[in-house]
Amino acid sequence: MFRSILAVVLVTSSGLAMAQSCSVSGTAYDLTGKPQHDAVVRLTNQQTRQSLLVATDANATFHFAGVAAGSQAYRVDLLGVPTAVTGSRIPTRSIVGMTPEFSCRPGQSEHQDVRAGV
């Protein structure tokens, strides 16, 4: 009996979490408009400044799952190749392209292509 109730609670709570999240996907393009393979893309919550990073696949596409949906504003950044800063051993990356801010609706998939513009 206890296990049955626990199973129902777990299934219900995971269903609610799925309904409260969305996914973001798209394609990364270079300066010439060609798909950019093996690029790094960052999704940033504009309110909390929390970020997620993914690499594009062989088709230059990216996907973020389980993104908090609702009134949160997000932006997708296309990051440049790592470069060394003089006096530092930590490689840094520059933002070479970005999307306008957008929000996700619960349970939806948001499509955001990002293009290099620098």
RASULLIN-V28691 format. One record per run of one state. SS is the DSSP state (helix for helix, strand for strand, loop for the rest). FROM is the first residue (numbers start at 1). TO is the last residue. If there is no record, write none. Layout:
ss=SS from=FROM to=TO
ss=SS from=FROM to=TO
This chain:
ss=loop from=1 to=1
ss=helix from=2 to=19
ss=loop from=20 to=20
ss=strand from=21 to=29
ss=loop from=30 to=34
ss=strand from=35 to=35
ss=loop from=36 to=39
ss=strand from=40 to=45
ss=loop from=46 to=50
ss=strand from=51 to=55
ss=loop from=56 to=60
ss=strand from=61 to=68
ss=loop from=69 to=73
ss=strand from=74 to=79
ss=loop from=80 to=82
ss=strand from=83 to=84
ss=loop from=85 to=90
ss=strand from=91 to=92
ss=loop from=93 to=94
ss=strand from=95 to=98
ss=loop from=99 to=101
ss=strand from=102 to=102
ss=loop from=103 to=108
ss=strand from=109 to=111
ss=loop from=112 to=113
ss=strand from=114 to=115
ss=loop from=116 to=118
